[in-house]
Amino acid sequence: MEFETIGYSKDYYTLEKKYIGSVVCDKDREVYGYLGRRKEILEEEIILRKKKIKKGTELLTEIFPLCGRILKK
């Protein structure tokens, strides 16, 4: 059975592990969820839930696959 993923959701957290928001993105790592969590420094300003996060801010990120569909053979 073959499965197609629609896309991925990237969740942003502060270094104190407080949820900030999420965006739809492309796959950028092999491990998903908590085990795939990594620290990132923003290369550009982003807007999450009507809040601007400045370039150069250090955040934790996680990626989760969005729901997809089973492909027929």
C-alpha positions, 0 to 999 in steps of 0.5 A: 500500500502506497501513501501520499503525504500532503505536506508538513507542519513546522511547529515553533516553540520558545527555548522555554518550550512554550508553543508559538505557532506553526506553518505549512512547509516542505520536508527538511529533516528525516526524523519527525516529532519530538525526537526530530526537535532542533534549535534554529536561528531564524534567517528571516522574519516570520509571522505566527498567530499575528505576532512577528518573530524577528530575524536572528531569534533562536527557537525550537522546531518540530515537524509533523506530516499532515494527513494524506491519502492512500494511493490506488494501484 
